[in-house]
Amino acid sequence: MLPVVHQQTRAGPERPSLERSATSAYVYPRRMDTLVDLLDGPRAKGAFLLRTVLDPPWSIRIEDEAPLTLVAVARGAAWLLPDHDPAVRLAPGDVAIVRGPAPYTVADDPATEPQVLIGPGQQCHTLWGEDLGHRWDLGVRTWGHDRDAADMMLTGTYQTCGEISRRLLDALPTVLVLHRDEWDCPLVDLLGAEIGRDDPGQEAVLDRLLDLLLIAALRAHLARPDTAPGWYLALADPVVGPALKLLQTDPAHQWTVELLARQVGVSRAALARRFTALVGEPPMAFLTGWRLGLAADLLRSGATLAAVARRVGYGSPFALSTAFKRVHGVSPQQWREAG
């Protein structure tokens, strides 16, 4: 997976241009869609996608340790049973986003005992170890009892998620559910129609559909009252919003609170106070987290340490390595190898 941070350069290769307003403050000239930028981290690339068809009683224990999974019910019903959260019933058209790596159970009824265990790598077997991967194979991306079974689920599992997107994903509940009557989204039906096809390029089509479904679901969730994290709501603030966009779009610039305040047209003290109140941390602490999260994603994309250091605003590979190890607990090289 290649993390991408969108940058549009106007005045040179490193930094977007800033235009002066009548008040001598700098104004960022382009609206930045932060939700899209954050979601570039968990972009599907060869994601695990499966149509599951089962007749009750059935119960599947999920212990795959995946960071993010979408479950959509296409027919019948299902219960989602997190270990430490309330059970949720899913009807046709409902979508659940499950944040890993904690295990959970999906069943026709909360009382049904698990019969199947899904482990890391999507290895599927009974609780006593019998392999079910091939035994219940019903064709292209289809698994279960019978194609005409009463219950049908569509599951999309992201294998990895970027560090930049983690800021958004960590703010979500362990299980996020959108019921069909809460949003108008045709993507569940479209994914259901495409998931069993085996045409050329089908994997890329399905990856993009999964991404679209994730973005649509998160957008609908963030539009709910009192659900968006403070830093996300801060993007709409006339002072903090532009400051956040400057930091996120141009992390390599040698920002100070004073410079940032001048460019958004307020005093240093006013920006520091307002930014901390809305975002939950001071501007420079936010910038450090953003830089090191971006560095983590870039390292796993194949960029050299020197190139990453320049991209995220560190004067040397050594300076980046020191900061990276302090935050992530491992060196950049160890991080890259573990990915």
C-alpha positions, 0 to 999 in steps of 0.5 A: 500500500502506498500512502499518498499525501496530496500536495499541489505546488504553485511556487516551487517543488517544495511548498504551496504558494501563500497569498496575502490578504488585505489584512496582510495575513497569508491565506491558503489558496486551495481548499484541502479535503482532509478526509480524503488525505487521511483516507489515503492511508488505508487504501485498498490494494489487493484487499481481502473481499468475500461474499459469505452465504450461510443458513442458520444456525451459524457463528464465526469467530474472527481473530484475524487481527486485521486493522479495519474490516467492513461488513455489509449485509446483502440478504437476511440478517447478522449479529455483530458481537464485539467482545467488549461492546454491545451486540448489534443486529445488521439488516440488509443494506446495513454496514459495520466498520470494525477496528482491529485487532481485537477479536469479535464474532458474527452470528445469526443469533447472539446465542449461537456458539461459534463453529468457525474460526478465522485467523490471521491471513484469513485462514479458516477452520473449525474450532477443532482445526479442520480446514474449511477454506476449500471445503466451503468454497463456492466459486469466485470470492464466495464461501459458505453453505449454499449460494441461495442460503438465507443470509449473505454478507459482504466482507472487505478487510484491509490488511494494513493502515497507514500512520497518517490515517490512524489519526482518524481511525483511532478516533472511531468507535471499535464498531461503527454501524450505519443502518440503511435508513440513516444514509442513501448509498447504492454502494452495497448493492454495487459491491454485491453485484461485482464481488462474484465477477472474475473479469480482467482488472476485477481486483482493482475494481473491487478495491476501489469500490471498497474504498468508496464504501469506506469513505462514504460510511466515514463521511456519513458517520462524521456528519452525525452530531457529536461524533467527529473528533475535535481536530476534525471539527477544528478544520471548520474554524476560521483560525485553526482550520487554515493553520491545520491545513498549512501544517498538513499540506507543507510539513517540511516548512520550518514552522513556528507558532509565531510564523503560523499565527502571522500567516493566519492573521492572529497573535501567537498567544491567540493561535496557541490557545485556540488550537490547543482547545480545539485540536487537543494538543499545541500546534508544534506537537500536532506537527511533530505527530503529523511529520512522523506519521507521514514519515512512517508511511513514506518509509514503507512506500520505498522512499530513502531515509534522506528523501523522507527526512527532506519531505517531512521537515527534518534537517538530516536522516540522523535527526529524523531517526532520533525523533522516529525512534523516540515516538515509534520505539524502533529505528526507521530501518526496523520499521520499514523491515517490519512492514 
